[in-house]
């Protein structure tokens, strides 16, 4: 498929002027037509610039990172798309069908996972082939890409294309009646209509086949909008018709009951993941083996139902804490932003720590007696002269004072800020004494006492073994370090995922996005 830095109109080569005339003469209220037109034109201009800039940065030197390298690196880097089914954040927790599949596969091969979000299939392909990622996990239609530089997995799902359109204006009054008489059910009824699809979602041959099916007088327009945006445009009356995958359209119909998604435009087809074409044999083999086996399990059925057959989906999407809509993580966001500035942390990093400690439950008490959002021991609060049980703000205040103290404690020991963050997080969970013991063990055994991964973290994990916690350099005795090592990893990983979706607001960033 040819890729252009603007929206593409197939079958007939129409100028922008003709496109505007077609929009203005459609049977849509004038104000909505003008709003949609202004949005699409501004989006196109931005898209042209970004696509041109992005294309210049794409190298023709393809790279490889097969399964053995991924395991050695300890991390699988995957690209997925941010929408209400595949990958999103709700109440501070990363969720999504493809996200959970990726988590299961990464657990299967014994590595962590790093998520990159990009809803543009071409950008995802370019990132894959320039070594920025190992895998595209966004429900690709393999026939849309042709041979190219991508190899495809076994299907992770199946769906078909459907027409998205508004129901008749009186659909609520006659909800018990069959609406088919007032709705287009035969594709031939789309003659002389304008239909929108996401750019890159279909190849030239597929578009031509669809045009032949619905008639010569129709016009199919590719635009740089993702499917959920097109569905929203239909629901709001800004456009009349869009074509999307049925699985996404069906879920969105629960948010927008005024749309109809029951007219199929294709046969069912498999949705796949993609890996690089060169030197990815082991990764592709392992993926196919795992996908084939996992799709036969009850876990897969439950996962599919969770995201595509869940009656609560509309509640989640309409929530203030569905991050893609509101940019919110919790009810305490404003307070977190304010406090994060005092320690020069990105607010999303502090939010990730709080989620890990309490899941934003302000009155939760641990078995050890730690209290509130930041799980502060009351004795720690008294040390700072604050009762941490009286309010969420007081609890946060003491947590911030503790982080400041830990930063000053490690400031003279760990000069690299990003590295120091690991030690602060570990000490927040374990206490500075146990972390200092692990640093001493690392130094004694010829490892770097100023680096966390593979060095101090390694020795903190050894602190439950009497061979090591009874060593003369250890001053604080036995410690089960596995929880603290996981704590550091989870807080940092979740922070990266928050950055994928949630805006930075006014917090002073800890590091550049």
N, C-alpha and C positions, 0 to 999 in steps of 0.2 A: 504494500500500500504506500502510495506517495504521501509524505508528510509535509504540510505547509504550515507556515507561521501565522495562520489565520483560519477562520472557519471556512469550511469547504462545502460547496454546493455541487452535488453530483448530477449527472445526466445532462443538465443544461448549464452552460457557462453563463451565469447571471452576474451582473455587476452589483455593487453595493447599492446603487440607486434602485435597481429592480427589486432587490431584497427589501428595501425600505418600503417601496410601493406595495409589495406583496403583504408585508406586515400590516400596513395601514388600511388595506382593503379587506383584511380578514374580519370575520364576524366576532370581534372582541371589543369591549368598551375602549373608547379612545384613550382614556388616561392610563389604563393598564397596558395598552399597546405601546404608548410612549415610554412608560416606565421600563418595560421589558426591553424596548429598543435601545434606550440609553444605557441600560445595564449591559446588554450584550455588546454594544459598540465599545464601551469602556473596557470590558473584560477582554475583548479581542485585541485592543491596543496593548493592554498589559501583557496579554498572552504572547503577542508578536515579539515584544521586547524580551520577555523572559525566555521564550523559546529560542530566539536568535542568540541571546547571551549564553544560554545553556548549551546550544549546539556547538558554539565556538570552543567550549571547554571540554568537549567530548573527544577523547583520543581514539585513534584507530588501532592502537596497540592493545589487543585483547589479552587478558590475563587469565590465570587459572588459580583456583584455591579449592582443590578437591577435598574429600572427606578427611583424609589423614591430616592435612594442613589445618582444617577447621577444628579437629579434635586437639591438635597440638596447640592451637591458639586458644582453645577453650571457649570459643564463642561462635555462634552461627549468626550472621548478619542477614536479615531478611527485610524486603520491602513489601509493605502492604498498604491498602488504601483505608483512609479514615472515613467511615460512614456508620450508620446505625446498626449494621449487622457484622461487619468484618473486623473493625477495630475502633474502639472508643473508650472513653473514661467516664465512669459513673460513680458518684460519691467517692472519688479518689482512687477507685480501683480500675486498672486496665481490664477490658473485657473484649469480646468479639469472637465470632466463629473461627476466622482464620488465625487470630491471635492465640486462641486456645489450642487449635491444631498445631501451631508452631511450637507452643510450650510443650505439648505432648511429644512432638518429634524431637525437640532439643533434649528433653529428658531421656528419650530413647537412645540417643547417641552420646549422652553424657556431657553436654556442654550448656553454657548459658546462652541467652538469646539477646540480640540487639535489634530493635525495630527502627526502621526508617519509614516514614510515611510519604507517599507520593501517589496521587490519584491519576497521574498521567501515565498511561502504559508505555509511551515512547521514552519518557524520562527514566522509568523503571528499567527498561531494556538497556538504555545507555549506562545507567549506574551499574547494572549487573555486569556488563561487558568491559567496564573500565575498572573493575575490582573494588567498587565501593560497597558491593553486596554480593552475597553468595546465592541468593534465592529470591525469586518474585513469588509472593504468596497473596494474590489478589483475585483469584477466580478468573483466570484468563480463558478466552475462547481460542484454542490453538489454531483454528482456521482463520482467525483474524490477523495472525502474524505471518502466515506463510512459513517458509523454511527459515529464513533469517539467520540470526546468530543465537537462537534460543532452542533448547531442547525441552520437551514437555513431559511432565509426570503422568502417571495414571490419574484419572479424574478424582477430585476430592468431593465433587458434587455434580448434579445435573440440573439443568434448567432449560427454558426456552424463551424466545423473545415474545413480548406481549405489547399490545397497544395500550398506552395510558391516556385516558380521556376523562372529562368530567361527566358525571351523571346528569340527567335532565334536571332543570330547575325545580321540578315538583317531586323529586325522587323521595323526599321524606314523607310527603302526603300519601304517595302510592307505594310505600316501601314493601307492602305485602304483595304487590302485583309484579308480574314479570316485566322488567324494564327493557327487554331485548328489542321490543318494537321501536323504541326511541333511541337505541344505541347501535352503533356500527358493529356488526358481528362478522360480516364478510369483508375481507380486505379490499375487495373490489369497490366497496362503498367509500373508499378514501380518495377517489378521483378528485382532482382539483383541490386537494388539501395540502397544507404545509406540515411536515412532520419533522421533529427534531430528534437527533441522536447525539450521544457523546462522541467527540472526535476520537478516532482510533478504536472504537468498540467493534466496528465491523470493517472488513476489507472491501475493496472495490467490487469484487465479484458478488459478495453478499448484498451490497447495496443495490447493484444492478438487478439481482434476482428479486429483491424485495420490490423494486420499482416495477418490474415486469408483472409481479403478482398484484400490485395495487393499481396499476394503470399509468399510462404515459403522462397524464395531466397532473399527477402529483409531484410534489417537490420534497426531497429529503435533504435536510440541512444538517451538516455536522457542526457542532459548536463546542467550545472548550469548557463545557459545564459537565459536572459529574451527574450520574443518573438521579441521585436524590434531589439535586437542585432542579433538574428538569421536571421531576414529579411535582415538586413544590410549585414550579411555574404553572403547571397545568392546574393544580388545585386552586391556585390564586387567580386563575382566569387570565394569565398573561400570555399563554400560548394554548392552542387547542389540543395538540397531539404530541406525544413523545413515544419513543420505543426504548424499552429497558428489559433487563432480565427479569423473569417472572418472580424469582425468589426475593429479590430486593423490592420489586413493585408490590408484591403481596404484603410484605411487612409494612411498607409505607402506606398502604391502603388502610391500615389500622389507625394511622395518625391522621389521615385525610379521608374520612368516610365518603366525601363527595366525589372521589375518583373511582373509575371503573378500570379493572385490569384483567378482564376476562376474555379478551380477544387475542388468541394466539397468532403469531406471525412467523413461527418457525417450528420445526420439530425439536424435541428435546435433544440437547447436546451436552457433552461433558465439559466441566470447568476444571482447569488444571493449574498447576504451578509451573514455574519455569526456572531452568538452570542454564549456565553458559554452555555453548555448543562445544567448546574445546576443553578437554581434560576435566570433565566432570563425571566420568563414568561411575566412580564409586559412590558419589553423592546421589546421582540419579538412581542407581541400583538400590541404595538403601532407602531412598524416598519411596520408590515404587513398591518395594517389599513391605515397608511400614504402612503405606496408604492402603494397599490391598488388604492387609490383615486388619488394620484399625477400622476400616469401614464395615467390617463384619461384626464388630463388637457392639455391646449395649451402650458403651461409653460414647461411641459415635452417634448412635440414635438419640441419646439424651442430649448431646451437644447440639445436634441439628435442631431438635425440638426447642431447645432453650432459646435459640436465636431466630428461628424461622416459623415456629408454631406457638409462640409464647403470648398469651393474652395480656401480659404485663408490659409488652414492648412499648405501647403507646404511653403508659405511665412513665416509663424510663425516659423516653424522648422528650416528653413535656416537662420533665423535672428541671428545676433550676440547677441541679447538679449533674445534668448531662452536659459534659464539658464542651462538646462541639457546638452547642447552641449558646450557652451563657458564659463560657469561659470560667466557670466556677468549679471549685473542688469541694468546698464545705461551707457551712454557715459562718465559719470563723475566718474566711479569706481576708477580709479587710484588716482584721487584727494581726493575722499572720504576715501580711504585707508590711504593716507598720513595724512590727517587731523585727522582721528580717533585715530591714534597713539598718538597724542598730548593730548588727553583726556582719553586715556587708555580704549577706547570703542572698541568692536568688530565692524569692518567696516560695517557689515550687519545690526547692530543696528542703526548706523547713517544713512545708506541707507534707512532703514524702516521709520525713522523719516522724511527724505527728501521726500520720496514717499508720506507720509501722508500729508505733507505740500504742495507739488507742483506737484507731479507725475513727477518729474525731468524736469519740464518746467522752464527754467532759466529766462524767462521774464514775468512770470505770475504775475498779480497784483490783490490782493484781494479787496473786496469792502471797507475794512477799510484802504487800502493803503499799506498793507504789500507786500514786493517785493521779487521775485526770488525764487531760490531753497529752501531756508530755511525760506521764508516768513518773512523777517526782515523789521520792520518799518524803514524808512529812518532816523528818529530821533534817533533810537537806533544805527544805523551805525555812525551818527555824534558824538554820545557820545563816541564811540571808535575811532573816527577820520578817518573813512573809508566810502566812498560812496558805498553803497550796490547795486547801480543800474548800476555800470560801468562794472562789469564782474561777472561771476559765481564764480570765485575764491574769489573775495572780499566778495561776499554774504556768501559763505561758511566760510570765515575767521571770519566774525562777528558772524555768528551762533555758531562757535566753542568758541569764546570768551564769548558769552552769556552763553553757557553750562558750561564753566569753572567757570564763576561767580556764576551761580546757584548752582554748586557743592560746592563751598566754602560757599555759603549762608546756605545750608542745612547740611554741613559737621558736624557742632557742634550740630545740632539738631537731625539728623537721623544717627546713627552710622553704622547700617547695610547697606552695599553697595547696595545690591539688592533691599532693601526697599527704599533706598534713590533715586534710579533710578526712581521709580514711582513719587516721589515728584518733581524731576527735570523735568520730562516729563510734568507733570501737570502744573508746573510753567512756562515752556516754552510756553505752550498754553494759560494759564490763567493769567500769571503774579504771582509773588511770594506773593503779598499782599493778594489775594483771597485765595490762598492755606494756608497761615498763619492764616487767619480768620477761615477757616474750621478746622485747627488744634486746635485753641482755643475753638471752639464750641465742638469739640470731647472731649477735656479735661474737659470742663465745664459739659458735660453731661455723664461723667463717662466712656468714651470710650478711646481707646488708640490713643493718638495724634501722635504716631510715626509709626503707621501702616496705610497703604493705604486702601487695600480692606476691605470693611465692617466697616471701621472706619472713617478716614478722607474723603475718597471718598463719603461715605454716607452723611457727612455733607456738602460737596461741592455741592451735588445735592440739598440740602435744601436752598441754598443761593439765590434762586429766590423767596422764601417765606418771606413776610414781618415779619412774626413771628420770623424769625431767622436773616435776614440781618439787622434788626433794633435792634438786641441784643447789649448790651453795649460792649461786647468783640469784636464785628465786627467793623473794622476800614475802610473798603473799600466798604461798601454798597452792593447793589444788584449785583448779578452775576448769569448768567445762566450756571450752572456747568455741565449740561449733556454732552455738547460737549467736555469738558476737560476730563471727566471721560471716554468717548468713545475714545478720543485721546490716552490716556495712554494704554487702552486695545488693540486698533488696532495696535499701534506701536509695542507693545510687542508681540502680536500674530503673526504679520507679520514677526518679527525678528525670531521667532521660526520656521516659515515656510521657511524663507530664509536658516536657518541652516540645514533644511532637505535636501536641494538640492544644495546649493551654497557653494563652498569651502571657508575656513576662510582666505586664502591668508596670508599676513604677519601682519595683524592687531593684536594689543595686545588685547586678548579676555577680554570682560567685565566679563564673567563667563564661566565656563567650559561647552563645548557642552554636 
